[in-house]
Amino acid sequence: MDTPSPLLWTLLVEAGALMMLIYVPTRIYLSFTEVIRQRSKKRQVLKDIRQLKRELQDPFNPASLAKVD
């Protein structure tokens, strides 16, 4: 049985390590940015809900009537 050369194993290990050095930090970064994006969306939605509640509590507010026009 012919065994692969040590050089081939070394190249495979180095290629795998290099891929992990690039892939893992990239995935971490993308996950982090997605979490930040979702939080900012959630924050904006909550802000919009609070604004709508304020406008509904004071229906004769001139600012809310101006937005309707």
N, C-alpha and C positions, 0 to 999 in steps of 0.2 A: 504494500500500500504506500502510495506516494504522499508525503506530508507537505503542506504548503510551506513556502520558505518563510523564515523569520521576518524578512523584509516586507512581505505581503501583510503579515499580521501587524507589523509596526505601522504600516500605512493605513490599514483599516482602523486601528485603534486611534491613530492621530486624526484621521478624517472624522471619526465618531466624536472625538473630544472637541474638535473644531466646530462641528455642527452643533453640539450641545452648548458650546460657549457663545454661539450666535443665537440659537433657537430659544434657549431658556430665558436670557435677559429680554429678548424681543417679546416673548409671550407674557412675561411679567409686566413689561411696559404697556403692552396693549391691554392687558387685564386692568391695570391701574388706571389708564386713561378712560376705559369704558366705565369703571366705577365712578370716576369723577364726572363723566358726562351724564350718567344716570342720576347722580346726586344733584347736579345743576338743573336737570329737567324737573326732578321732583321738587326742588326749591322753587322753581318758576311756577309750577302748577299750584303749589301751596300759596304762593304770593298772589296768583290770579284768583284763587278761591277766596282768600281774605279780602281782596279788592271787590269782588262781586258781592260778598256778604255785606261789606260796608255800604255799597251802592244800594243793595236791597233794603237795608235798614233805614236808609234815608232816600226814599224814592224821589223827593222833590229837590234833591241836591242839584244845583245848576251845572256842576261839572259832569255828573252822570247824564243829565239831559242833553248836554252839548255833544257827548259821545254818540248818542242815538242818532242825531241828525246826519 
